[in-house]
Structure formats: C-alpha cells, structure tokens
Amino acid sequence: MKKLGAAAFKEKCLSIIDNLDSEGLIITKHGKEVAKIIPIRSDSGSLIGCLKGEGRIIKEGDDLLSTGIKWKAKL
C-alpha cells in the first residue's frame, strides 16, 4: 500500500482521490500513519441497512445457540 505525507496529500487531494486504486492510500504525518483512504465499492453500498429489523437483543438467560423453535425428540 502506498504512503503519502499529509502535506503532499493536501496539495494534490482531488487528483489523488480521482486516481485512487483499490488498495487505497495511507496518509502519514511526521512519518507516523494517521489515516487510511480507501475507495467505496459501489456494489457494497446496497448492503447498508439491508438487515434492519432482522435482529433481536438476547436477554440474560436466553440460549444464544437456540433457534427458538421447540420440538420433541423421540428417545
């Protein structure tokens, strides 16, 4: 992954963003990594919020591994 100093990033910000590859870019300040810029994949945008309302909060005492379906097994 490429690294770039903050001052150089500031000078060429728009050009860098327009030409960002899939790996992204690490911004450094005084040789220390401070930020990472990665492109947003357009295909993953549809995943945001797609499971809204599908989960539930497990209460204390509930079986985490249970499906919630009760059944009787023959012995």
N, C-alpha and C positions, 0 to 999 in steps of 0.2 A: 504494500500500500504506500502511496506517495505521501510525503510530508512536506508542509509548506509553512513558512513563518507567517505570523499574523500580519505583519506589515506588508508583505508581498501579497497576501490574500486580500487585504484591504484595497490595495492598488488595482487589482485585477478581478475583483469579486464576480462581477456579472459574466465576464468571459470564462472564468473558471467554472461557474455554475452551468453555463451553456455547454461546456465541453466535459462535464463530469462523467467518468466511466463507472461501470457497475461496482467496482471496489470502493469507490469514494475517495476521500481525502482527509488526512489528519492535519489539523492546524496546531502549530507549536508557538510557544511564547518563551523566549529565552531558553530554547532547547527542550522545554517541557511540554508534553502533549496536553492540550487544553480542550480540544473539540474534535469531533469527527463529523464530516459531512458525507451523507450517503444519499443516493437518488431514491426517490419514491417510485416503487414499481407500480404501474397503473393497474395491473391485474389484481394486486392485493388490496386495493382501495375498497373493493366491494365487500371485503371481509369485515370491515369495521362496522360493528353493531349488528352483525347478522345473527348473533346468538342472544340478543337482548330478550329478557323474559324467559329464557330457557333454563336457567339455573335456579337453585334454591339454596337457602342457608341451612346447613346441617346443625341441628340443635344438640346440645350436650345429651349423651345417652343414645342418640341415633347411631345405627350401624353404618359407618362410612362405606362399606363394601356391599351393602344390600341394594337390591334393585327396587325394593319397596313392594314387590309382589309376594303375597303369602301363598304358599302351596303346601300340600300334604304329600309326603313321600311314603310309599309302601315299604315296609321293612321285611 
